[in-house]
Amino acid sequence: MSLGCLPTEIQLQIISYINDFGALRSLHRTNRHFSSLVRRDQVHAALFEFEHSHKDWLIQVNYFPCYSCLRISPRTEHWFQDLVIANSTADICGADALSRRCRACDAKEGNKFLKSLM
Ligand SMILES: [Zn+2]
């Protein structure tokens, strides 16, 4: 029996126990039904946890997550790069991480994130 065959109430209960970012993102991208069942705040919390637990690796490979599209992309695709150049002591995985957007997502949102950095 697949997850899709279960009643929605049971699916929601099962999904509520998932805290792995990769699993949540994959489920979110499966189809519209599962996309609607996975809560955005649950995915953000899992991504935030992933970012913190892989902070050293993310810095080493120069990749950072976007909390809008949920992609983990090269530093050059984030305004974040400019912030680091301007302030080398910036806490890259701090409390402000949840507002981080890649440049493409930020442009769709009127460059709110970029403006918050100024
Ligand atoms: Zn993005």
py3Dmol code that shows the C-alpha trace and the ligand (Angstrom):
import py3Dmol

protein = """\
ATOM      1  CA  MET A   1       0.000   0.000   0.000  1.00  0.00           C
ATOM      2  CA  SER A   2       1.419   3.397  -0.957  1.00  0.00           C
ATOM      3  CA  LEU A   3       1.131   6.619   1.029  1.00  0.00           C
ATOM      4  CA  GLY A   4      -1.159   8.001  -1.654  1.00  0.00           C
ATOM      5  CA  CYS A   5      -3.738   5.265  -1.010  1.00  0.00           C
ATOM      6  CA  LEU A   6      -4.206   6.221   2.644  1.00  0.00           C
ATOM      7  CA  PRO A   7      -6.900   8.637   3.813  1.00  0.00           C
ATOM      8  CA  THR A   8      -5.755  12.271   3.934  1.00  0.00           C
ATOM      9  CA  GLU A   9      -6.053  12.377   7.747  1.00  0.00           C
ATOM     10  CA  ILE A  10      -3.581   9.477   8.038  1.00  0.00           C
ATOM     11  CA  GLN A  11      -1.271  11.073   5.444  1.00  0.00           C
ATOM     12  CA  LEU A  12      -1.236  14.275   7.496  1.00  0.00           C
ATOM     13  CA  GLN A  13      -0.378  12.369  10.661  1.00  0.00           C
ATOM     14  CA  ILE A  14       2.498  10.548   8.948  1.00  0.00           C
ATOM     15  CA  ILE A  15       3.807  13.762   7.382  1.00  0.00           C
ATOM     16  CA  SER A  16       3.757  15.515  10.763  1.00  0.00           C
ATOM     17  CA  TYR A  17       6.455  13.097  11.965  1.00  0.00           C
ATOM     18  CA  ILE A  18       8.840  13.809   9.077  1.00  0.00           C
ATOM     19  CA  ASN A  19      11.579  16.239  10.072  1.00  0.00           C
ATOM     20  CA  ASP A  20      14.157  15.442   7.386  1.00  0.00           C
ATOM     21  CA  PHE A  21      14.456  18.352   4.943  1.00  0.00           C
ATOM     22  CA  GLY A  22      15.203  16.186   1.906  1.00  0.00           C
ATOM     23  CA  ALA A  23      12.226  13.916   2.569  1.00  0.00           C
ATOM     24  CA  LEU A  24       9.862  16.851   3.117  1.00  0.00           C
ATOM     25  CA  ARG A  25      11.067  18.675   0.016  1.00  0.00           C
ATOM     26  CA  SER A  26      10.708  15.544  -2.099  1.00  0.00           C
ATOM     27  CA  LEU A  27       7.211  14.922  -0.778  1.00  0.00           C
ATOM     28  CA  HIS A  28       6.311  18.581  -1.327  1.00  0.00           C
ATOM     29  CA  ARG A  29       7.391  18.294  -4.963  1.00  0.00           C
ATOM     30  CA  THR A  30       5.661  14.963  -5.609  1.00  0.00           C
ATOM     31  CA  ASN A  31       2.337  16.400  -6.764  1.00  0.00           C
ATOM     32  CA  ARG A  32      -0.229  19.060  -5.902  1.00  0.00           C
ATOM     33  CA  HIS A  33      -1.948  16.848  -3.349  1.00  0.00           C
ATOM     34  CA  PHE A  34       1.188  16.275  -1.261  1.00  0.00           C
ATOM     35  CA  SER A  35       2.366  19.817  -1.876  1.00  0.00           C
ATOM     36  CA  SER A  36      -0.825  21.009  -0.185  1.00  0.00           C
ATOM     37  CA  LEU A  37      -0.352  18.649   2.769  1.00  0.00           C
ATOM     38  CA  VAL A  38       3.235  19.585   3.621  1.00  0.00           C
ATOM     39  CA  ARG A  39       3.164  22.740   5.724  1.00  0.00           C
ATOM     40  CA  ARG A  40       5.586  25.467   4.636  1.00  0.00           C
ATOM     41  CA  ASP A  41       6.659  26.158   8.221  1.00  0.00           C
ATOM     42  CA  GLN A  42       7.491  22.475   8.683  1.00  0.00           C
ATOM     43  CA  VAL A  43       9.738  22.538   5.593  1.00  0.00           C
ATOM     44  CA  HIS A  44      11.369  25.789   6.757  1.00  0.00           C
ATOM     45  CA  ALA A  45      12.099  24.329  10.196  1.00  0.00           C
ATOM     46  CA  ALA A  46      13.646  21.235   8.611  1.00  0.00           C
ATOM     47  CA  LEU A  47      15.702  23.388   6.217  1.00  0.00           C
ATOM     48  CA  PHE A  48      16.865  25.577   9.105  1.00  0.00           C
ATOM     49  CA  GLU A  49      17.937  22.464  11.019  1.00  0.00           C
ATOM     50  CA  PHE A  50      19.698  21.115   7.912  1.00  0.00           C
ATOM     51  CA  GLU A  51      21.510  24.422   7.447  1.00  0.00           C
ATOM     52  CA  HIS A  52      22.726  24.450  11.027  1.00  0.00           C
ATOM     53  CA  SER A  53      23.802  20.830  11.083  1.00  0.00           C
ATOM     54  CA  HIS A  54      25.656  21.224   7.750  1.00  0.00           C
ATOM     55  CA  LYS A  55      26.931  24.772   8.274  1.00  0.00           C
ATOM     56  CA  ASP A  56      30.615  23.943   7.858  1.00  0.00           C
ATOM     57  CA  TRP A  57      29.983  21.916   4.708  1.00  0.00           C
ATOM     58  CA  LEU A  58      27.762  24.612   3.178  1.00  0.00           C
ATOM     59  CA  ILE A  59      30.444  27.230   3.771  1.00  0.00           C
ATOM     60  CA  GLN A  60      33.105  24.931   2.330  1.00  0.00           C
ATOM     61  CA  VAL A  61      31.185  24.258  -0.897  1.00  0.00           C
ATOM     62  CA  ASN A  62      29.784  27.819  -1.062  1.00  0.00           C
ATOM     63  CA  TYR A  63      26.141  26.748  -1.283  1.00  0.00           C
ATOM     64  CA  PHE A  64      23.289  28.240   0.690  1.00  0.00           C
ATOM     65  CA  PRO A  65      19.572  27.555   0.965  1.00  0.00           C
ATOM     66  CA  CYS A  66      16.805  29.820  -0.223  1.00  0.00           C
ATOM     67  CA  TYR A  67      13.782  29.789   2.076  1.00  0.00           C
ATOM     68  CA  SER A  68      11.458  30.696  -0.775  1.00  0.00           C
ATOM     69  CA  CYS A  69      12.182  28.147  -3.526  1.00  0.00           C
ATOM     70  CA  LEU A  70      13.821  25.721  -1.039  1.00  0.00           C
ATOM     71  CA  ARG A  71      16.767  25.170  -3.398  1.00  0.00           C
ATOM     72  CA  ILE A  72      20.310  25.014  -2.134  1.00  0.00           C
ATOM     73  CA  SER A  73      22.279  27.015  -4.659  1.00  0.00           C
ATOM     74  CA  PRO A  74      25.766  28.482  -5.123  1.00  0.00           C
ATOM     75  CA  ARG A  75      26.641  31.516  -3.060  1.00  0.00           C
ATOM     76  CA  THR A  76      26.840  33.581  -6.243  1.00  0.00           C
ATOM     77  CA  GLU A  77      23.069  33.157  -6.680  1.00  0.00           C
ATOM     78  CA  HIS A  78      22.419  34.876  -3.342  1.00  0.00           C
ATOM     79  CA  TRP A  79      22.643  38.506  -2.281  1.00  0.00           C
ATOM     80  CA  PHE A  80      24.243  36.916   0.708  1.00  0.00           C
ATOM     81  CA  GLN A  81      27.584  36.977  -1.097  1.00  0.00           C
ATOM     82  CA  ASP A  82      27.508  40.760  -1.093  1.00  0.00           C
ATOM     83  CA  LEU A  83      26.744  40.794   2.627  1.00  0.00           C
ATOM     84  CA  VAL A  84      29.774  38.621   3.375  1.00  0.00           C
ATOM     85  CA  ILE A  85      32.017  40.847   1.307  1.00  0.00           C
ATOM     86  CA  ALA A  86      30.665  43.878   3.151  1.00  0.00           C
ATOM     87  CA  ASN A  87      30.852  42.251   6.570  1.00  0.00           C
ATOM     88  CA  SER A  88      33.150  39.253   6.873  1.00  0.00           C
ATOM     89  CA  THR A  89      31.942  38.566  10.424  1.00  0.00           C
ATOM     90  CA  ALA A  90      28.287  38.135   9.413  1.00  0.00           C
ATOM     91  CA  ASP A  91      26.587  35.160  11.037  1.00  0.00           C
ATOM     92  CA  ILE A  92      25.551  33.311   7.904  1.00  0.00           C
ATOM     93  CA  CYS A  93      23.312  30.756   9.606  1.00  0.00           C
ATOM     94  CA  GLY A  94      21.827  33.062  12.206  1.00  0.00           C
ATOM     95  CA  ALA A  95      18.240  33.881  13.049  1.00  0.00           C
ATOM     96  CA  ASP A  96      17.933  35.906   9.837  1.00  0.00           C
ATOM     97  CA  ALA A  97      18.435  32.796   7.732  1.00  0.00           C
ATOM     98  CA  LEU A  98      14.675  32.252   7.368  1.00  0.00           C
ATOM     99  CA  SER A  99      14.384  35.496   5.400  1.00  0.00           C
ATOM    100  CA  ARG A 100      17.186  34.534   2.997  1.00  0.00           C
ATOM    101  CA  ARG A 101      16.179  34.455  -0.658  1.00  0.00           C
ATOM    102  CA  CYS A 102      18.148  33.595  -3.748  1.00  0.00           C
ATOM    103  CA  ARG A 103      18.425  36.492  -6.179  1.00  0.00           C
ATOM    104  CA  ALA A 104      15.744  35.039  -8.489  1.00  0.00           C
ATOM    105  CA  CYS A 105      13.199  34.626  -5.674  1.00  0.00           C
ATOM    106  CA  ASP A 106      14.055  37.998  -4.180  1.00  0.00           C
ATOM    107  CA  ALA A 107      13.486  39.682  -7.552  1.00  0.00           C
ATOM    108  CA  LYS A 108       9.994  38.096  -7.687  1.00  0.00           C
ATOM    109  CA  GLU A 109       9.314  39.559  -4.228  1.00  0.00           C
ATOM    110  CA  GLY A 110      10.432  43.099  -5.057  1.00  0.00           C
ATOM    111  CA  ASN A 111      13.990  42.659  -3.711  1.00  0.00           C
ATOM    112  CA  LYS A 112      12.740  42.736  -0.108  1.00  0.00           C
ATOM    113  CA  PHE A 113      15.662  40.661   1.127  1.00  0.00           C
ATOM    114  CA  LEU A 114      18.248  42.792  -0.667  1.00  0.00           C
ATOM    115  CA  LYS A 115      16.662  45.939   0.767  1.00  0.00           C
ATOM    116  CA  SER A 116      16.755  44.400   4.255  1.00  0.00           C
ATOM    117  CA  LEU A 117      20.526  44.053   3.927  1.00  0.00           C
ATOM    118  CA  MET A 118      21.033  47.764   3.201  1.00  0.00           C
TER     119      MET A 118
END
"""
ligand_1 = """\
1
ZN
Zn 14.981 30.901 -4.268
"""
view = py3Dmol.view(width=600, height=400)
view.addModel(protein, "pdb")
view.setStyle({"model": 0}, {"cartoon": {"style": "trace"}})
view.addModel(ligand_1, "xyz")
view.setStyle({"model": 1}, {"stick": {}})
view.zoomTo()
view.show()
